[in-house]
Amino acid sequence: MDYAQNSGMSAGKPLHSHTVALTELQAAALRGVLEGQGFEFEERPHMLYFARGPKITVGVYAKGPKAVVQGRGIEDFITFTLEPQVLGEATFGYEEVRSPEMFEPHFGVDESGKGDFFGPLVIAGVYVDGRIARALKDAGVRDSKAVTSDKVIRDLAKAIRAERVPASVVVVAPPRYNELYRKIGNLNRLLAWGHARVIEDLCGLCPECPRALSDKFADVRVLERALMEKGRKIQLDQRTKAESDYAVAAASILAREKFIDWLEEKGRALGVALPRGVSAAVKSAAGEIVSRQGAGALESVAKTHFKTAAEVAGAAG
């Protein structure tokens, strides 16, 4: 495990990134605005579009949808373009007024790796109060799924640790993951166990914290039943798109960092790059491992209940 005052703008600190939820109509309207301003468009994975201007870039993700604005001149773009021409309301700089619960003491929990064939399941949790939430906001901390660069993930994780944020990170490596999955037989129950473990750790670090928030990944009772002694004493909230909360976003960054570090280190040791997801490249890498070391070698690097494992083993005879 790793333990790591105002409602206006960011008190003189430069804003590195800004994420905002959109409707489908707003995403289309934003594209029209960007085209009218001469932005250049690129295709990017998981995005409706990616636009590059002279000072900023705008990535609009299909999931949500949501826009991630980065670069110099973010505040002017939000104030004079995004809000008046697309959103139709002024919200930037008023997060603490509109969503005060994000700045109140609470834990945020998120995970990485659950949909990836290779690598561990990583669950992380972070404690925030008003000071920490503002610092994370100023550092540009956001949902890891909105970050496509491993370098940016590591930079954000470094910024989180620089604030001495109380945190817990639990890494369930493939051998242990496979053992637990065979015993539990259900991914949501396994996730609930991991979330409960992290919440219990955080309760030990910050015993006065009254509340924990996580993304809703199953029936709320699944996680409630998994909570341990200390975790049962606090309020547990689960909701969709919880990663808009600074604590949950920070947890997602720490979990992703540990996941990508594990893949890189294990890949170097094996001499085989371990891709993410469940793509053809993943199947090819798995086949190479099996051809060198036999099907049993997948047990130490992959989640063997994925159908990819059976397909690769079958192809190898």
MILO-638125 format. One record per residue (C-alpha): residue number from 1; residue in one letter; z, x, y. Coordinates in pm, 1 decimal, always signed. Each point is the difference from the previous one (the first is absolute). Example, Ala and Ser with C-alpha at 12.3 -4.5 7.8 and 13.67 -1.06 7.14 Angstrom:
REM residues 2
+-----+------+----------+----------+----------+
|  nr | rest |       zz |       xx |       yy |
+-----+------+----------+----------+----------+
|   1 |    A |   +780.0 |  +1230.0 |   -450.0 |
|   2 |    S |    -66.0 |   +137.0 |   +344.0 |
+-----+------+----------+----------+----------+
***
This chain:
REM residues 317
+-----+------+----------+----------+----------+
|  nr | rest |       zz |       xx |       yy |
+-----+------+----------+----------+----------+
|   1 |    M |     +0.0 |     +0.0 |     +0.0 |
|   2 |    D |    -66.5 |   +112.5 |   +358.4 |
|   3 |    Y |   +236.9 |   -105.4 |   +280.5 |
|   4 |    A |   -162.4 |    +41.7 |   +264.6 |
|   5 |    Q |     +4.7 |  -1098.7 |  +2003.5 |
|   6 |    N |   -243.2 |   -173.0 |   +142.5 |
|   7 |    S |   -261.2 |   -271.8 |    -42.4 |
|   8 |    G |   -268.6 |   +182.3 |   +191.4 |
|   9 |    M |   -230.8 |   +282.1 |    -87.2 |
|  10 |    S |    +96.1 |   +318.2 |   -172.6 |
|  11 |    A |   +221.4 |   +162.4 |   +264.9 |
|  12 |    G |   -249.9 |   +271.5 |    +88.6 |
|  13 |    K |    -82.9 |   +102.4 |   -355.6 |
|  14 |    P |   -369.5 |    -11.5 |    -94.0 |
|  15 |    L |    -92.3 |   -279.9 |   -238.4 |
|  16 |    H |   -182.5 |   +136.7 |   -305.9 |
|  17 |    S |   -101.0 |   -322.4 |   -172.0 |
|  18 |    H |    +23.1 |   -375.5 |    +33.4 |
|  19 |    T |    -44.9 |   -261.9 |   -272.5 |
|  20 |    V |    -57.5 |   -367.8 |    +67.6 |
|  21 |    A |    -67.1 |   -297.2 |   -226.3 |
|  22 |    L |   -322.1 |   -190.8 |    +57.9 |
|  23 |    T |   -158.0 |   -322.8 |   -114.3 |
|  24 |    E |   -352.2 |    +18.1 |   -142.9 |
|  25 |    L |   -135.2 |   -145.5 |   +324.1 |
|  26 |    Q |   +186.6 |   +262.3 |   +202.9 |
|  27 |    A |   -133.7 |   +278.0 |   -224.1 |
|  28 |    A |   -353.9 |   -122.7 |    +65.4 |
|  29 |    A |    +68.5 |    -35.8 |   +373.2 |
|  30 |    L |   +139.0 |   +354.1 |    +14.3 |
|  31 |    R |   -314.8 |   +135.4 |   -160.0 |
|  32 |    G |   -209.9 |   -169.4 |   +266.8 |
|  33 |    V |   +216.9 |   +145.8 |   +275.8 |
|  34 |    L |    -23.9 |   +349.7 |   -148.6 |
|  35 |    E |   -376.7 |    -27.9 |    -38.4 |
|  36 |    G |    -22.3 |   -102.3 |   +364.3 |
|  37 |    Q |   +197.2 |   +310.7 |    +99.2 |
|  38 |    G |   -229.5 |   +231.3 |   -193.6 |
|  39 |    F |   +227.3 |    +88.7 |   -292.0 |
|  40 |    E |   -169.4 |   +159.7 |   -301.4 |
|  41 |    F |    +63.0 |   -165.4 |   -336.4 |
|  42 |    E |    +58.4 |   +158.0 |   -341.5 |
|  43 |    E |    +61.4 |   -138.6 |   -348.0 |
|  44 |    R |   +344.1 |    +78.0 |   -139.9 |
|  45 |    P |   +168.0 |   -105.6 |   -326.3 |
|  46 |    H |   +213.5 |   -315.2 |    +25.0 |
|  47 |    M |   -113.2 |    -62.6 |   +358.6 |
|  48 |    L |   -208.7 |   -275.0 |   +154.2 |
|  49 |    Y |   -113.9 |   +267.2 |   +244.7 |
|  50 |    F |   +102.0 |   +325.3 |   +165.1 |
|  51 |    A |    -97.9 |    +60.9 |   +362.9 |
|  52 |    R |    +11.0 |   +324.6 |   +194.3 |
|  53 |    G |    +13.2 |    +16.2 |   +378.6 |
|  54 |    P |    +35.8 |   +287.1 |   +246.2 |
|  55 |    K |   +380.6 |     -7.1 |     -3.3 |
|  56 |    I |   +108.5 |   -222.4 |   -289.3 |
|  57 |    T |    -93.2 |   -120.7 |   -345.5 |
|  58 |    V |    +51.0 |   -351.6 |   -131.6 |
|  59 |    G |    +21.0 |    -68.4 |   -373.3 |
|  60 |    V |     +5.1 |   -365.5 |   -105.3 |
|  61 |    Y |   +127.9 |    -43.0 |   -355.1 |
|  62 |    A |   -118.2 |   -284.3 |   -219.5 |
|  63 |    K |   +349.6 |    -63.6 |   -132.3 |
|  64 |    G |   +176.0 |   -199.3 |   +265.9 |
|  65 |    P |   -229.2 |    +49.4 |   +183.3 |
|  66 |    K |   +164.9 |   +249.2 |   +232.8 |
|  67 |    A |   -114.5 |   +254.8 |   +256.3 |
|  68 |    V |   +129.7 |   +355.8 |    +29.1 |
|  69 |    V |    -67.4 |   +161.1 |   +337.4 |
|  70 |    Q |    +36.5 |   +378.8 |    +30.9 |
|  71 |    G |    -74.5 |   +273.6 |   +252.1 |
|  72 |    R |    +45.6 |    +59.2 |   +371.4 |
|  73 |    G |     -8.8 |   -299.7 |   +230.8 |
|  74 |    I |   +157.8 |   -242.1 |   -249.5 |
|  75 |    E |   +219.5 |   -172.9 |   +256.2 |
|  76 |    D |   -288.4 |    -66.3 |   +240.9 |
|  77 |    F |   -219.1 |   -130.5 |   -283.4 |
|  78 |    I |   +270.1 |   -238.2 |   -120.9 |
|  79 |    T |    +94.7 |   -117.9 |   +348.6 |
|  80 |    F |   -348.0 |    -43.3 |   +148.8 |
|  81 |    T |   -221.2 |    -69.7 |   -303.9 |
|  82 |    L |   +173.8 |   -100.2 |   -322.1 |
|  83 |    E |   +257.3 |   -242.3 |   +137.0 |
|  84 |    P |   -198.2 |   -181.3 |   +272.6 |
|  85 |    Q |   -339.5 |     -4.5 |   -173.2 |
|  86 |    V |    +98.6 |    -43.6 |   -366.7 |
|  87 |    L |   +362.3 |   -101.9 |    -51.5 |
|  88 |    G |    +32.1 |   -222.7 |   +303.9 |
|  89 |    E |   +364.7 |    +94.6 |    +59.6 |
|  90 |    A |   +204.1 |   +294.9 |   +123.9 |
|  91 |    T |   +230.1 |   +133.3 |   -273.0 |
|  92 |    F |    -26.4 |   +378.6 |    +27.3 |
|  93 |    G |   +326.9 |   +157.8 |   +112.9 |
|  94 |    Y |   +196.1 |   -318.6 |    -71.4 |
|  95 |    E |    +60.7 |    +48.9 |   -373.3 |
|  96 |    E |   +375.0 |    +15.7 |    +47.6 |
|  97 |    V |     -3.1 |   -332.4 |   +184.0 |
|  98 |    R |   -238.1 |   -175.9 |   -237.1 |
|  99 |    S |   +140.3 |   +143.4 |   -326.3 |
| 100 |    P |   +359.4 |   +108.6 |    +67.5 |
| 101 |    E |    +81.5 |     -0.3 |   -372.0 |
| 102 |    M |   -214.3 |   +313.1 |    -44.0 |
| 103 |    F |   +241.3 |   +188.4 |   +227.3 |
| 104 |    E |   +320.3 |   -126.6 |   -158.9 |
| 105 |    P |   +174.5 |   +200.2 |   -277.5 |
| 106 |    H |   -172.7 |    -56.4 |   -334.1 |
| 107 |    F |   -161.8 |   +169.8 |   -299.3 |
| 108 |    G |   -373.7 |     -7.1 |    -69.0 |
| 109 |    V |   -135.6 |    +57.8 |   -351.3 |
| 110 |    D |   -354.8 |    +61.4 |   -121.5 |
| 111 |    E |   -184.3 |   +172.3 |   -284.5 |
| 112 |    S |   -305.9 |   +210.0 |    -77.5 |
| 113 |    G |   -199.7 |    +60.6 |   -315.9 |
| 114 |    K |    +35.1 |   -334.8 |   -173.6 |
| 115 |    G |   -377.4 |    -55.9 |     -6.5 |
| 116 |    D |    -94.1 |   +359.4 |    -85.7 |
| 117 |    F |    -69.4 |   +109.3 |   -357.7 |
| 118 |    F |   +113.6 |   +356.8 |    +60.7 |
| 119 |    G |   +333.8 |    +91.6 |   +145.6 |
| 120 |    P |   +348.2 |   -143.1 |    +36.5 |
| 121 |    L |   +131.8 |   -320.5 |   +143.8 |
| 122 |    V |   +186.8 |    +96.8 |   +316.8 |
| 123 |    I |   +244.0 |   -233.8 |   +174.6 |
| 124 |    A |   +145.1 |    +98.2 |   +336.9 |
| 125 |    G |   +250.9 |   -153.9 |   +235.1 |
| 126 |    V |    +86.8 |    +74.4 |   +362.1 |
| 127 |    Y |   +281.0 |   -109.3 |   +229.9 |
| 128 |    V |    -73.2 |    -77.7 |   +365.7 |
| 129 |    D |   +195.1 |   -113.5 |   +300.0 |
| 130 |    G |   -124.1 |    -39.7 |   +355.7 |
| 131 |    R |    -19.2 |   +372.1 |    +74.6 |
| 132 |    I |   -177.3 |    +87.6 |   -324.7 |
| 133 |    A |   -243.9 |   -292.2 |    +23.5 |
| 134 |    R |   -102.4 |   +103.7 |   +351.6 |
| 135 |    A |    -44.3 |   +361.4 |   -109.4 |
| 136 |    L |   -217.2 |   -106.9 |   -296.5 |
| 137 |    K |   -205.2 |   -223.5 |   +228.2 |
| 138 |    D |    -56.0 |   +285.3 |   +246.3 |
| 139 |    A |    -99.8 |   +232.9 |   -285.8 |
| 140 |    G |   -272.6 |   -242.3 |   -109.0 |
| 141 |    V |   +160.4 |    -85.9 |   -334.8 |
| 142 |    R |   -195.1 |   -279.2 |   -166.5 |
| 143 |    D |    -83.3 |   -139.7 |   -342.7 |
| 144 |    S |   -128.9 |   +282.0 |   -221.1 |
| 145 |    K |   -289.2 |   -219.2 |   -114.7 |
| 146 |    A |   -136.0 |    +22.3 |   +354.6 |
| 147 |    V |     -7.0 |   +381.5 |    -23.7 |
| 148 |    T |   -294.3 |   +162.4 |   -180.3 |
| 149 |    S |    +92.1 |   +365.1 |    +64.5 |
| 150 |    D |   +249.6 |   +185.6 |   -219.9 |
| 151 |    K |    +69.2 |   +233.0 |   +291.5 |
| 152 |    V |    +98.1 |   -293.0 |   +220.7 |
| 153 |    I |   +223.8 |   -135.2 |   -277.2 |
| 154 |    R |   +178.8 |   +334.9 |    -18.5 |
| 155 |    D |    +23.5 |    +28.3 |   +378.8 |
| 156 |    L |   +153.7 |   -347.0 |    +24.1 |
| 157 |    A |   +243.2 |    +77.9 |   -282.9 |
| 158 |    K |   +101.6 |   +316.2 |   +185.4 |
| 159 |    A |    +56.3 |   -205.2 |   +316.7 |
| 160 |    I |   +219.8 |   -244.5 |   -193.7 |
| 161 |    R |   +212.0 |   +281.8 |   -140.9 |
| 162 |    A |    +25.4 |   +158.8 |   +345.4 |
| 163 |    E |   +191.4 |   -309.7 |   +111.0 |
| 164 |    R |   +252.7 |    +59.1 |   -282.1 |
| 165 |    V |    -67.9 |   -349.6 |   -129.1 |
| 166 |    P |   +224.1 |   -104.7 |   -292.5 |
| 167 |    A |   -241.8 |    -43.7 |   -289.8 |
| 168 |    S |    -24.3 |    -13.8 |   -377.3 |
| 169 |    V |   -310.3 |    +79.3 |   -204.6 |
| 170 |    V |    -11.2 |    -72.5 |   -374.0 |
| 171 |    V |   -285.3 |   +151.1 |   -200.8 |
| 172 |    V |    -66.0 |   -161.0 |   -338.1 |
| 173 |    A |   -219.3 |   +264.4 |   -166.3 |
| 174 |    P |   -251.6 |   -117.7 |   -263.0 |
| 175 |    P |   +209.6 |    +83.1 |   -310.4 |
| 176 |    R |   +295.4 |   -199.5 |   +135.1 |
| 177 |    Y |   -227.1 |   -269.0 |   +143.5 |
| 178 |    N |   -170.8 |    -52.7 |   -337.1 |
| 179 |    E |   +334.3 |    -11.3 |   -177.1 |
| 180 |    L |   +133.7 |   -258.9 |   +245.1 |
| 181 |    Y |   -317.6 |   -207.2 |    -11.6 |
| 182 |    R |    +12.5 |    -18.0 |   -380.1 |
| 183 |    K |   +363.6 |   -104.6 |    +23.3 |
| 184 |    I |    -32.2 |   -246.7 |   +289.3 |
| 185 |    G |   -356.8 |   -113.3 |    -67.7 |
| 186 |    N |    -67.4 |   -121.0 |   +353.3 |
| 187 |    L |   -105.9 |   +190.5 |   +311.5 |
| 188 |    N |   +178.4 |   -232.9 |   +242.8 |
| 189 |    R |   +328.8 |    +43.9 |   -184.2 |
| 190 |    L |    -49.0 |   +375.8 |     +0.3 |
| 191 |    L |    -70.3 |     -8.6 |   +374.1 |
| 192 |    A |   +310.4 |   -210.8 |    +54.3 |
| 193 |    W |   +208.7 |   +256.6 |   -188.9 |
| 194 |    G |   -135.7 |   +277.6 |   +224.1 |
| 195 |    H |    +56.7 |   -198.0 |   +320.3 |
| 196 |    A |   +353.9 |    -83.1 |   -111.8 |
| 197 |    R |    +69.2 |   +367.4 |    -74.9 |
| 198 |    V |   -112.5 |   +104.0 |   +348.6 |
| 199 |    I |   +197.8 |   -277.7 |   +171.2 |
| 200 |    E |   +310.4 |   +106.6 |   -192.1 |
| 201 |    D |    -49.0 |   +360.7 |   +115.7 |
| 202 |    L |    -45.0 |   -110.5 |   +361.0 |
| 203 |    C |   +313.0 |   -216.9 |    -16.3 |
| 204 |    G |   +189.2 |   +314.4 |    -96.0 |
| 205 |    L |   -144.3 |   +186.8 |   +300.0 |
| 206 |    C |    +41.7 |   -282.6 |   +252.6 |
| 207 |    P |   +269.0 |   -234.2 |   -136.0 |
| 208 |    E |    +16.3 |   -209.9 |   +318.2 |
| 209 |    C |   -368.7 |    -95.0 |     -8.0 |
| 210 |    P |    -24.4 |   -379.7 |    -33.9 |
| 211 |    R |   -359.0 |    -56.2 |   -114.7 |
| 212 |    A |   -292.1 |   +134.0 |   -206.8 |
| 213 |    L |   -367.6 |    -90.2 |    +34.8 |
| 214 |    S |   -280.3 |    +52.2 |   -249.2 |
| 215 |    D |   -350.7 |   -124.4 |    -54.9 |
| 216 |    K |    -14.1 |   -308.6 |   -220.0 |
| 217 |    F |   -149.7 |   +113.9 |   -331.3 |
| 218 |    A |   +137.2 |   -269.0 |   -233.3 |
| 219 |    D |   +229.3 |   -301.4 |    -13.0 |
| 220 |    V |   +291.1 |    +89.5 |   +229.2 |
| 221 |    R |   +242.4 |    -57.9 |   -288.2 |
| 222 |    V |   -147.4 |   +292.6 |   -194.5 |
| 223 |    L |   +129.2 |   +249.1 |   +256.2 |
| 224 |    E |   +319.2 |   -193.6 |    +66.8 |
| 225 |    R |    +92.4 |    +20.0 |   -369.7 |
| 226 |    A |    -73.3 |   +374.7 |     -6.7 |
| 227 |    L |   +233.5 |    +86.5 |   +288.3 |
| 228 |    M |   +295.1 |   +219.4 |    -89.1 |
| 229 |    E |   +363.3 |    -18.8 |   +109.4 |
| 230 |    K |    -34.2 |   +107.9 |   +364.2 |
| 231 |    G |   -341.0 |   -162.0 |    +47.4 |
| 232 |    R |   +133.4 |   -344.0 |    -88.8 |
| 233 |    K |   +225.1 |     +8.0 |   +305.0 |
| 234 |    I |   -277.5 |    +14.9 |   +261.6 |
| 235 |    Q |   -264.5 |   -246.0 |   +113.1 |
| 236 |    L |   -332.3 |    +50.9 |   -177.5 |
| 237 |    D |   -319.8 |   -109.7 |   +174.8 |
| 238 |    Q |   -342.7 |     +6.5 |   -163.9 |
| 239 |    R |   -319.6 |    -92.9 |   +180.2 |
| 240 |    T |   -369.7 |    +67.8 |     -8.5 |
| 241 |    K |   -132.8 |   +267.3 |   +239.1 |
| 242 |    A |   +350.4 |   +144.8 |    +33.8 |
| 243 |    E |   -161.8 |   +337.8 |    +72.1 |
| 244 |    S |    -37.1 |   -108.6 |   +364.2 |
| 245 |    D |   +373.6 |    +73.2 |    +20.5 |
| 246 |    Y |    +76.3 |   +360.0 |   +103.7 |
| 247 |    A |   +251.0 |    +57.8 |   -280.9 |
| 248 |    V |   -240.1 |   -124.3 |   -268.3 |
| 249 |    A |   -288.4 |   +195.2 |   +155.0 |
| 250 |    A |   +208.7 |   +319.2 |     -1.2 |
| 251 |    A |    +93.7 |    -63.2 |   -363.7 |
| 252 |    S |   -367.9 |    -41.2 |    -86.3 |
| 253 |    I |    -78.9 |   +336.0 |   +163.7 |
| 254 |    L |   +275.5 |   +186.3 |   -188.8 |
| 255 |    A |   -105.0 |   -161.4 |   -328.8 |
| 256 |    R |   -367.8 |    +87.8 |    +53.1 |
| 257 |    E |    +85.4 |   +360.0 |    +91.8 |
| 258 |    K |   +195.7 |    +49.8 |   -321.4 |
| 259 |    F |   -279.3 |   -163.1 |   -200.9 |
| 260 |    I |   -281.3 |   +217.6 |   +138.5 |
| 261 |    D |   +213.9 |   +314.0 |    -32.3 |
| 262 |    W |    +63.1 |    -80.8 |   -367.5 |
| 263 |    L |   -371.1 |    -52.0 |    -68.8 |
| 264 |    E |    -94.3 |   +328.3 |   +165.6 |
| 265 |    E |   +268.4 |   +204.5 |   -174.2 |
| 266 |    K |    -70.0 |   -148.0 |   -344.3 |
| 267 |    G |   -375.5 |    +33.1 |    +46.7 |
| 268 |    R |    +34.0 |   +370.1 |    +83.1 |
| 269 |    A |   +217.5 |    +55.0 |   -306.2 |
| 270 |    L |   -254.2 |   -172.9 |   -224.5 |
| 271 |    G |   -305.4 |   +148.3 |   +165.3 |
| 272 |    V |   -137.2 |   -353.6 |    +39.8 |
| 273 |    A |     -8.6 |   -191.4 |   +329.1 |
| 274 |    L |   +180.4 |   -332.7 |    -39.6 |
| 275 |    P |   -178.2 |   -266.6 |   +207.7 |
| 276 |    R |   +171.5 |   -312.2 |   +128.7 |
| 277 |    G |    -67.7 |   -357.4 |    -98.5 |
| 278 |    V |   -190.6 |   -105.9 |   -313.4 |
| 279 |    S |   -351.8 |   +116.3 |    +82.6 |
| 280 |    A |   -269.5 |   +164.8 |   -213.8 |
| 281 |    A |   +129.8 |   +335.4 |   +126.4 |
| 282 |    V |   +341.9 |    -89.2 |   -138.5 |
| 283 |    K |   -146.7 |    -80.8 |   -339.9 |
| 284 |    S |   -196.6 |   +326.0 |     +2.4 |
| 285 |    A |   +312.3 |   +204.3 |    +79.1 |
| 286 |    A |   +194.4 |   -181.7 |   -271.2 |
| 287 |    G |   -277.1 |    +72.5 |   -248.4 |
| 288 |    E |    +13.5 |   +369.4 |    +87.0 |
| 289 |    I |   +376.2 |     +8.8 |    -57.7 |
| 290 |    V |    -35.9 |   -178.3 |   -334.4 |
| 291 |    S |   -280.6 |   +232.6 |   -112.3 |
| 292 |    R |   +217.6 |   +302.8 |    +75.8 |
| 293 |    Q |   +341.2 |   -117.0 |   -117.0 |
| 294 |    G |    -42.8 |   -323.7 |   -194.6 |
| 295 |    A |    +73.0 |   -361.4 |    +90.5 |
| 296 |    G |   +373.9 |    +61.8 |     -5.9 |
| 297 |    A |    -32.3 |   +215.3 |   +311.2 |
| 298 |    L |    -56.0 |   -310.3 |   +213.1 |
| 299 |    E |   +361.8 |    -97.7 |    -60.6 |
| 300 |    S |   +117.4 |   +271.6 |   +239.1 |
| 301 |    V |   -246.1 |    -63.6 |   +283.6 |
| 302 |    A |   -106.9 |   -364.7 |     -9.9 |
| 303 |    K |   +116.5 |   -359.1 |    -33.6 |
| 304 |    T |   -109.9 |    -65.4 |   -356.1 |
| 305 |    H |    +14.7 |   -380.1 |    +14.8 |
| 306 |    F |   -307.7 |     +8.4 |   +226.5 |
| 307 |    K |   -312.7 |    -87.9 |   -199.3 |
| 308 |    T |   -148.4 |   +331.5 |   +116.0 |
| 309 |    A |   +223.9 |   +178.9 |   -251.4 |
| 310 |    A |   -129.0 |   -203.4 |   -293.8 |
| 311 |    E |   -360.7 |    +34.8 |   +115.6 |
| 312 |    V |    +23.8 |   +378.5 |    +31.0 |
| 313 |    A |   +182.9 |    +39.6 |   -330.9 |
| 314 |    G |   -256.0 |   -223.1 |   -171.6 |
| 315 |    A |   -288.9 |   +195.6 |   +142.8 |
| 316 |    A |   +158.2 |   +319.5 |   -131.3 |
| 317 |    G |    +24.8 |   -148.7 |   -346.7 |
+-----+------+----------+----------+----------+
***
